[in-house]
Amino acid sequence: MKCDYASGMRHELGAKANTRSWRELYRAAVLETDREELPRRIAEAEKALILRARELFVMSGDNNDEGEAIDDALYLLRALRHCLERKTTDLEAA
């Protein structure tokens, strides 16, 4: 049986890149100040979070901390989207 060390390293580096990717997109959404850009930022971050959650689901190992961080981030993004939609509705009604 041959151990493919390089393949394992690529997988590990890819996982770290994916973790960084969703965190960067999440941070960009949370810090976005342009109301026109915010829905796109939220959607991008949610997509990255969901993809990473799926990856963690099939991975072995202790991923509880990152999984909880993803759950928290998705919750906050949904709340942010709700606030944005409500504020937009309020502005249209005024």
N, C-alpha and C positions, 0 to 999 in steps of 0.2 A: 504494500500500500504506500503510495507516494503522497507526501504532505506538500501541498502547494502553498508555501509561505507567501509568495507574492500575491496570489489570489486573495488570501486572507487579509493581507495588508490593504489591498485595493478596497475590499469590502469595508474594512474598518475606517479607512480614510474617506470613503464615500459616505458612510454613516455620519462621520464628524462634519463633513461638508453639508449634508442634509440638515443636521442639527443647526449649524450656523445659518444656513439658508432660511429656514423657517423663522428663526429668531430675528434675523435682519429684516425680513418682510413684515413680521409682526411689529417690530419696533418702528418701522417706516409708517405703518398704518396708524399706530397709536399716536405718533408725533406729527402726523399730517395736519396741516392747518388750512389747506385749500379744500373747501367743501365740494368742489367739482371733482377733485382727485380722490377724495376719501373713499367713495364706494369702490373704485378700482383697487385702491390699496388694500381695503378690507378683503375684497374677493381674492386678490393674489395671496394674501397671508393665510386666509382660510384654506385655499387650495393646497398650499405648501404644508400647512398643519395637518390636514387630512391625509395627504400622501405620507407624511412622516409617521402619523399614527398607524397607518396600514403597515408600513415597514416594521415598526416596533412590534406589531401584532404577530408577525411571522418570525421575528428574530428571537433567538433564545438569549437568556441572560437576564440580568436585573436592570430593567428599564423603567422601573416604577417612578423614579424622580422625573424623568423626561416625560413620561406619560401623563403625570399629574400636571406638569408645566403646560403641556399641550392642551389638556382639558381646561385649565384656567385661562389660557390664551384664547381658546375658542369661545369660552363664556364671555370674556371681556369684549371680543370682537362682535359677538352677537348683540351685546348690550350697546356698544358703540353704534352699530348699524341701526338698532331700534331708536336710539336717541336722534340720530341723523334723520331717519324717516319721520319721526314725530315732529322734529323742528321744521323740516321741509313742509310737512302738512300744515303746521301752525302758520308758517310764513305765507303759504298759498291761501289760507283761509282769511288772513288779515287784509 
